Amino acid sequence: MAAQEAAIGDSEFYEARRAFQPTVPECLQNLKTLQFEGSEPSACVGNSAELNAIFENLFGQPNLEITRAPKEVEMRPLKVGVVLSGGPAAGGHNVICGLYDALMEIHTESSLIGFQRGPRGLFENNYMVLTGDYVDQYRNTGGFDMIGTGRDKIENEEQLQGSLNTVLEHDLDGLFIIGGDDSNTNACVVGEYFAQNNCRTCLIGIPKTIDGDLQNNEIEISFGFNTATRIYSEMVSNICRDSCSAVKAWHFIKLMGRDASHVTLETALQTQPNIALISEDVKNSRKMLSDIVDEIADCICRRSALNKNYGVVLVPEGLLQFIPSFSSLIEELNHFLALGSEHLEQAEAFDVMEDKIAYIRSLLDHTHGATFDLLPVEIQREMINERDPHGNVQVSRIPTELLLIRCVEKELKIRKASGKYNGKFSAHGHFFGYDGRCGYPTNFDCQYCYNLGRVGCLLALHGKSGYMARVYNLAESPENWSAGAVALTSMMNMEKRHGKMKPVIKKALVNVEDSSEFLYFQSVRDNWSDEDNYRYPGPIQFFGPASICNQPPKIIACRKLFNEQ
């Protein structure tokens, strides 16, 4: 299939942004002089015996560093394919641009094809040839619309065989999966299937997710995180300024991050709000919902005494499932309302929502019932109605910011009645989610992604399958970044998914015990509580001094500062 015409509306900024040329670090210049080195077998996060049995061809491969070869490597035309998988993240287009440019540098007869609409495009062989003219239209732009994305998995035999048939038909040297932890786990499964069937196509992963939960000792951060958090930080800081300008409202802002709070932590470091809740800290401290409500109410009361009836609270999307009492309630509801259960059938028979709520409340024991009773009726309704195909509560759809507002309102009324509070409480809820996924990528993400594409191309040239491209030392200037690759299985363990034990890349949560970024946050957050110490990072800067335009995420800067001390 030939490349289609790009449907992009031009603008002065779009034209100027396309002209930006990412910096290539010294270690990735002149690809024909580079090679990979690695000797020690890699370990894994856990369950090595099980993983070894599943990935008998790919398990234990050494992590790799890029070094200069003693003589120039023989160049040959490469043919590779690329898949965008999962939710969009700013910078994905630049991965493909970096890959394309590297292919042309290796040999002008190399070719790149894009499988459309995610993994399904691979196993259904729905593809387009990516030409230079087509790729050029997407340089340094946000989104995944160059070839589209999707959330399909490649799991059953038909899908695996379809993927194998596709790469054999195209005679691919390499296949790139640009995605998060689940997508890269799936990539490793596909790569193992190729190896078991004597297919030479290398499977190579690229670390993508705005949530930042794909990181470890080798992968400092996933791409898209910097752009998303800078977009959120500008919006949050605007609200901070509005808050202390209008001096009449509290703003509760929910941010992306169902499984980890990296986005909230980074945005807090960028904007310095009055309160920033970190889910992992809540769980580690075994706080109940009432504890969180009390802490927020205490802050509101202190600020009210200073004649400050306004403020800003940041709330991670997945907060509720980190509260032990609440997560236990969710498990109980999932049990009673599981697909096919008699209780679900009985509950669905009620026409009136109040009767449905009353029936489900009658199933709960004293402890879970007490937690359920804390919730406003509209939240109880959401928990009962918003369920996934397995009957589980969809936590991400619960308006946590509204829940906290209602609970705080109730607590403040009690305090006012007892004479402990005499301020005015008005609150607004916000959710910043999709707003941050497809913006123009920061210079950091542009350059990070472009070089991830170059590393990936080098992996395909050297026949390295089952690896994730790695660019690191990201706190330094881009010209001083380093590069290599990490074995996909080294990031894995076994976890229960939908009732079965499966290999997965372990999600990285905020380390509240000893990570430099959280320890720094912990040392300064009390200073933000009562005073207006809001920080205004401003909009993303694309043109100007490198010190402003090339800033890495704050959490990476914290790590560098910690290591230097």
C-alpha positions in Angstrom: 0.0 0.0 0.0 1.3 3.5 -0.8 1.6 6.2 1.7 -1.5 8.3 2.0 -1.7 12.1 2.0 -1.3 13.7 5.4 -4.3 15.8 6.5 -2.6 18.4 8.7 -3.7 22.0 8.9 -0.7 24.2 8.5 0.1 27.1 10.8 3.1 29.4 11.2 4.0 27.6 14.4 3.6 24.1 12.7 6.0 25.1 9.9 8.5 26.5 12.4 8.3 23.5 14.6 8.9 21.0 11.8 12.2 22.7 11.1 13.6 21.9 14.6 16.5 19.5 14.3 17.0 17.3 17.4 20.4 17.0 18.9 22.1 13.7 18.4 24.5 12.8 21.3 28.1 12.0 20.4 27.5 8.3 21.3 24.9 8.0 18.5 26.7 9.8 15.7 28.0 7.9 12.7 26.0 4.7 13.0 28.3 2.7 10.8 31.0 3.0 13.5 28.9 1.7 16.4 28.4 -1.7 18.0 26.7 -3.2 21.1 28.6 -4.7 24.0 27.2 -6.8 26.8 28.4 -9.9 28.6 26.6 -10.6 31.9 23.2 -12.4 31.6 20.4 -10.1 32.9 18.3 -11.1 35.9 14.6 -10.2 36.2 12.4 -8.6 38.8 11.1 -12.0 40.0 9.9 -15.5 39.1 13.0 -16.3 37.0 12.2 -20.0 36.6 8.7 -19.3 35.2 10.0 -16.5 32.9 12.8 -18.7 31.7 10.3 -21.4 30.7 8.1 -18.9 28.9 10.8 -17.0 27.1 13.3 -19.8 26.5 14.9 -17.8 23.6 14.9 -14.3 25.0 15.3 -14.7 28.7 18.6 -13.6 30.4 20.0 -11.7 27.5 22.7 -9.2 28.6 21.9 -5.5 28.8 23.8 -3.7 26.1 25.9 -0.5 25.8 26.8 1.3 22.6 30.5 1.5 21.9 32.7 2.4 18.9 33.5 -0.6 16.7 37.2 -1.4 15.9 36.2 -1.0 12.2 33.2 0.3 10.3 30.2 -2.0 10.4 29.0 -3.3 7.0 25.9 -1.4 6.0 23.0 -3.1 4.2 19.5 -2.0 3.4 17.0 -2.7 6.2 13.3 -3.2 6.0 11.5 -2.6 9.3 8.0 -2.1 10.5 6.6 0.0 13.4 3.5 -0.1 15.5 2.1 2.5 17.9 0.3 0.8 20.8 -2.0 2.2 23.5 -2.8 5.8 24.4 -1.0 8.6 22.5 2.0 10.3 24.1 3.8 13.4 22.7 7.0 12.4 20.9 5.8 9.2 19.2 6.2 10.8 15.8 9.8 11.7 16.5 10.6 8.0 17.3 9.5 7.2 13.8 11.4 10.2 12.4 14.6 9.2 14.2 14.1 5.6 13.0 13.5 6.7 9.4 16.5 9.0 9.3 18.7 6.3 10.8 17.5 3.8 8.2 18.4 6.3 5.4 21.8 6.9 7.0 22.5 3.2 7.0 21.4 2.7 3.4 19.3 4.8 1.1 17.5 1.7 -0.1 16.2 0.9 3.4 12.4 1.0 3.9 9.9 1.6 6.7 6.3 0.5 6.9 3.8 1.5 9.5 1.1 -0.8 10.7 -2.1 1.1 11.1 -4.3 1.5 14.1 -2.1 -0.4 16.5 -1.3 -4.1 17.0 -4.4 -5.1 15.0 -2.8 -3.5 11.9 0.1 -6.0 12.4 -1.8 -9.2 12.6 -4.3 -8.1 10.0 -1.5 -6.8 7.7 -3.0 -3.3 7.4 0.0 -1.1 6.6 1.3 1.9 4.7 4.7 2.6 3.3 6.3 5.6 5.1 8.1 7.8 2.6 10.4 10.7 3.4 7.9 13.3 2.3 5.2 11.8 4.4 7.3 11.4 7.5 8.6 15.0 7.2 5.1 16.3 7.7 5.0 14.9 11.3 8.4 16.0 12.6 8.2 17.4 16.1 4.4 17.2 16.2 2.3 15.6 18.9 -0.2 12.7 18.6 -0.1 9.3 17.0 -2.0 10.2 13.9 0.9 9.4 11.5 -0.2 5.8 11.5 -2.8 5.7 14.3 -2.9 3.6 17.4 -5.0 1.0 19.1 -5.3 -1.1 22.3 -5.5 -4.6 20.9 -3.3 -7.2 22.3 -1.5 -10.0 20.3 -2.3 -12.9 22.6 -4.1 -15.9 21.0 -2.6 -18.3 18.4 -4.5 -16.7 15.5 -3.2 -13.2 16.3 0.4 -14.5 16.9 0.3 -16.5 13.6 -1.2 -13.5 11.8 1.7 -11.3 13.0 4.2 -13.9 12.0 2.6 -14.2 8.5 2.8 -10.4 8.2 6.5 -10.0 9.0 7.4 -13.0 6.8 5.4 -11.5 3.9 7.3 -8.2 4.2 10.6 -9.9 5.0 11.2 -7.5 7.9 14.5 -7.2 9.6 12.9 -5.5 12.6 9.6 -4.7 14.2 9.2 -1.8 16.6 6.5 -1.7 19.3 6.1 1.8 20.7 4.1 1.4 23.9 3.9 1.2 27.7 4.5 -1.7 30.1 1.7 -3.9 28.8 2.5 -3.2 25.1 6.2 -4.0 25.7 5.3 -7.2 27.6 3.2 -8.1 24.6 6.1 -7.3 22.3 8.3 -9.7 24.2 5.7 -12.5 23.8 5.5 -11.8 20.1 9.3 -11.8 19.8 9.5 -15.1 21.6 6.9 -16.5 19.2 9.0 -15.3 16.2 12.1 -16.9 17.6 10.3 -20.2 18.3 9.2 -20.3 14.6 12.7 -19.5 13.3 11.7 -16.0 12.2 14.7 -13.6 11.9 12.6 -10.4 12.5 13.9 -8.6 15.6 11.3 -7.4 18.1 12.3 -4.0 19.6 10.4 -2.0 22.2 10.3 1.7 22.8 9.3 3.1 26.3 6.1 5.2 26.0 3.6 6.4 28.6 2.6 9.7 30.0 2.0 8.1 33.4 5.7 7.6 34.0 5.2 4.1 35.4 7.6 2.5 32.9 10.9 3.4 34.5 13.6 1.6 36.5 17.4 1.7 36.9 17.9 1.5 33.2 14.9 3.4 31.8 15.0 6.8 33.5 11.6 7.9 32.2 9.2 7.0 29.5 8.6 9.5 26.7 5.6 11.7 26.7 5.8 12.2 30.5 7.7 15.5 30.2 5.3 17.0 27.7 2.2 15.9 29.5 3.3 17.1 33.0 4.4 20.5 31.5 1.0 20.9 30.0 -0.7 20.0 33.2 1.7 22.2 35.2 0.9 25.3 33.1 -2.9 24.7 33.6 -2.4 24.0 37.4 -0.3 27.1 37.8 -2.9 29.2 36.0 -5.5 28.0 38.5 -3.1 28.7 41.4 -2.8 32.3 40.1 -6.6 32.5 39.7 -7.0 31.2 43.2 -4.9 33.9 44.8 -6.3 36.5 42.5 -10.1 35.8 43.1 -9.4 34.7 46.7 -12.7 32.9 47.0 -12.4 29.2 45.9 -10.6 26.0 46.5 -9.7 23.9 43.4 -9.4 20.1 43.5 -7.6 18.9 40.4 -7.4 15.3 39.4 -4.5 14.3 37.3 -3.7 11.2 35.1 -2.1 8.3 36.9 -4.4 5.3 37.7 -1.6 3.0 38.9 1.1 5.4 40.0 1.4 9.1 41.1 4.4 10.2 39.1 2.4 12.7 37.1 1.0 14.3 40.3 4.4 14.3 42.0 6.1 16.0 38.9 3.2 18.5 38.6 3.5 19.3 42.3 7.2 19.9 42.0 6.6 22.2 39.1 3.7 24.3 40.7 4.0 23.9 44.5 0.3 23.7 45.3 -1.1 23.8 48.9 -1.7 20.0 49.0 -0.6 17.2 46.7 -1.8 13.8 47.5 0.5 10.9 46.5 -1.3 7.6 46.4 1.8 5.5 47.3 2.3 7.7 50.4 -1.3 7.2 51.4 -1.0 3.4 51.1 2.4 3.3 52.9 0.9 5.4 55.8 -2.2 3.2 55.8 -4.4 6.3 55.7 -8.2 6.0 55.6 -10.4 8.3 53.6 -11.3 10.1 56.8 -7.6 10.8 57.5 -7.2 12.4 54.1 -10.4 14.5 54.5 -9.1 15.6 58.0 -5.8 16.7 56.6 -7.4 18.7 53.8 -9.9 20.3 56.3 -7.1 21.1 58.7 -5.2 23.0 55.9 -8.4 24.8 54.9 -9.0 25.9 58.5 -5.4 27.1 59.0 -5.6 29.1 55.8 -9.0 30.5 56.7 -7.5 31.8 60.0 -5.1 33.7 57.8 -8.0 35.1 55.8 -7.2 32.8 52.8 -10.3 31.0 51.9 -8.8 29.6 48.7 -6.2 27.0 47.6 -5.3 24.2 45.3 -5.3 20.4 45.9 -3.8 17.9 43.5 -5.3 14.4 43.4 -3.9 11.4 41.5 -6.5 9.5 39.4 -5.9 6.2 41.2 -6.0 7.5 44.8 -9.0 5.5 45.9 -7.5 2.1 45.2 -4.5 3.0 47.3 -6.6 3.7 50.4 -6.7 0.3 52.2 -10.3 0.6 53.5 -11.5 1.8 50.1 -9.6 -0.8 48.1 -11.0 -3.5 50.3 -14.5 -2.1 49.6 -13.9 -2.2 45.9 -12.8 -5.9 46.2 -15.9 -6.7 48.1 -18.1 -4.9 45.5 -16.3 -6.7 42.7 -17.0 -10.0 44.5 -20.7 -9.4 44.9 -21.2 -7.9 41.5 -19.0 -10.2 39.4 -20.3 -11.0 36.0 -22.9 -13.8 36.3 -23.4 -13.5 40.0 -26.8 -13.8 41.6 -26.3 -10.5 43.4 -25.6 -8.7 40.2 -28.7 -10.2 38.7 -30.8 -9.1 41.7 -29.3 -5.6 41.7 -30.0 -5.1 38.0 -33.6 -6.1 38.6 -34.3 -2.8 40.6 -35.6 0.0 38.5 -35.0 2.7 41.1 -31.4 3.6 41.8 -32.0 4.1 45.5 -33.4 0.6 45.8 -30.3 -0.8 44.0 -28.0 1.1 46.4 -29.9 -0.1 49.4 -29.7 -3.8 48.3 -26.0 -3.6 47.7 -25.5 -1.8 51.0 -27.3 -4.7 52.7 -24.6 -7.2 51.4 -21.7 -5.4 53.0 -20.4 -6.2 56.5 -20.0 -3.5 59.2 -16.5 -2.4 58.1 -17.2 -2.1 54.4 -20.6 -0.7 55.1 -19.2 2.1 57.2 -16.8 3.0 54.3 -19.6 2.9 51.8 -21.7 5.2 54.0 -19.0 7.8 54.0 -19.5 8.3 50.2 -21.9 10.8 48.8 -24.9 9.3 47.0 -23.6 10.4 43.5 -20.3 8.5 44.2 -22.2 5.4 45.4 -24.1 5.5 42.1 -21.0 5.8 40.1 -19.4 2.8 41.8 -22.4 0.7 41.1 -23.1 1.8 37.5 -19.6 2.2 36.0 -18.2 -1.3 35.7 -16.0 -3.0 33.2 -17.0 -6.1 31.2 -15.9 -8.4 34.1 -18.1 -6.6 36.5 -15.3 -4.7 38.3 -15.6 -1.2 39.6 -13.9 1.2 37.1 -12.0 3.3 39.6 -10.6 5.7 37.0 -14.2 6.8 36.2 -15.0 7.7 39.8 -14.8 11.6 40.1 -12.4 11.4 43.1 -12.1 15.2 43.1 -15.8 15.5 43.6 -15.8 12.9 46.3 -13.1 14.8 48.3 -15.0 18.1 47.9 -18.2 16.5 49.2 -16.5 14.8 52.1 -14.6 18.0 53.0 -17.8 20.0 52.8 -19.4 17.6 55.3 -16.4 17.8 57.7 -16.3 21.6 57.6 -20.0 21.8 58.4 -19.3 19.7 61.5 -16.4 22.0 62.5 -18.4 25.1 61.9 -21.2 23.8 64.1 -18.8 23.2 66.9 -17.2 26.6 66.5 -13.8 25.3 65.2 -14.2 26.9 61.7 -15.8 30.1 60.6 -14.6 30.5 57.1 -16.3 30.2 53.7 -15.7 27.1 51.6 -16.4 27.1 47.9 -14.8 24.5 45.7 -14.4 23.5 42.0 -13.4 20.2 40.6 -11.2 19.7 37.5 -9.8 16.7 35.7 -6.7 17.1 33.5 -6.3 13.9 31.5 -6.5 13.7 27.7 -5.5 17.4 27.6 -1.9 16.4 28.0 -1.5 13.5 25.6 -1.1 15.0 22.2 0.4 18.5 22.6 3.5 19.5 20.7 6.3 17.6 22.4 8.9 19.5 24.5 12.4 19.8 23.2 13.3 17.2 25.7 10.7 14.7 24.4 11.5 15.6 20.7 15.2 14.8 21.3 14.7 11.9 23.6 12.3 10.2 21.1 14.4 10.9 18.0 17.4 9.2 19.6 15.3 6.3 20.8 14.5 5.7 17.2 18.2 5.8 16.3 19.0 3.2 19.0 16.2 1.0 17.7 17.5 1.1 14.2 20.9 0.1 15.4 19.4 -2.8 17.3 17.7 -4.0 14.1 21.0 -3.6 12.1 22.8 -5.9 14.6 20.0 -8.5 14.9 19.1 -7.8 18.6 15.7 -9.1 19.4 13.8 -8.8 22.7 15.3 -5.5 23.7 14.0 -2.0 24.7 15.9 1.0 23.3 17.5 3.0 26.1 18.7 6.6 26.2 20.0 7.8 29.6 21.9 10.4 31.5 18.9 12.6 30.7 19.6 15.2 33.3 22.6 16.2 31.2 22.5 18.3 28.0 21.3 16.2 25.0 24.8 16.1 23.4 26.0 14.3 26.5 23.3 11.6 26.7 24.3 8.0 26.6 22.5 5.0 24.9 22.2 1.3 25.0 19.4 -1.3 25.3 17.8 -3.3 28.1 16.5 -6.9 27.9 12.7 -6.9 28.1 12.6 -9.9 30.3 14.9 -8.2 32.9 12.0 -5.8 33.8 9.5 -8.7 34.3 7.9 -10.8 37.0 4.7 -12.9 37.1 1.4 -11.3 38.2 -2.2 -12.3 38.3 -4.2 -10.8 35.5 -7.9 -11.8 35.0 -7.4 -14.8 37.3 -4.3 -16.1 35.6 -0.6 -15.7 36.3 1.1 -13.9 33.4 4.5 -12.4 32.6 4.4 -8.6 32.9 6.8 -5.7 33.0 6.5 -4.5 36.6 4.9 -1.1 36.9 7.1 1.5 38.7 5.3 3.2 41.6 6.5 6.3 43.4 9.1 5.1 45.8 8.1 6.9 49.0 10.9 5.2 51.1 14.1 6.5 49.5 13.6 8.0 46.0 15.3 11.4 45.8 12.3 13.1 44.2 9.8 12.0 46.9 12.2 12.8 49.7 12.7 16.3 48.3 8.9 16.7 48.0 8.4 15.5 51.5 10.9 18.1 52.8 9.2 21.1 51.2 5.5 20.3 51.0 4.7 21.7 54.5 6.1 25.0 53.3 3.5 25.1 50.6 0.5 24.4 52.8 -0.3 27.7 54.6 1.6 30.2 52.4 1.1 31.0 48.8 4.3 29.6 47.5 2.9 28.8 44.0 5.4 28.3 41.2 4.6 29.4 37.7 6.6 27.4 35.1 4.7 29.0 32.2 4.0 27.5 28.9 6.3 25.1 27.2 9.2 27.0 25.5 10.3 25.8 22.1 12.6 28.6 21.1 15.2 30.3 23.2 18.0 29.5 25.6 18.7 25.8 26.1 18.4 26.3 29.9 14.7 27.1 29.4 13.9 25.0 26.4 15.7 21.7 27.1 14.6 21.2 30.8 14.3 17.6 31.8 11.5 16.5 34.2 11.9 17.8 37.8 12.1 14.3 39.1 15.1 13.6 36.9 16.7 16.9 38.1 16.1 15.8 41.7 17.9 12.5 41.1 20.9 14.3 39.7 21.0 16.7 42.6 20.7 13.8 45.1 23.6 11.9 43.4 25.8 15.0 43.4 25.4 15.5 47.2 
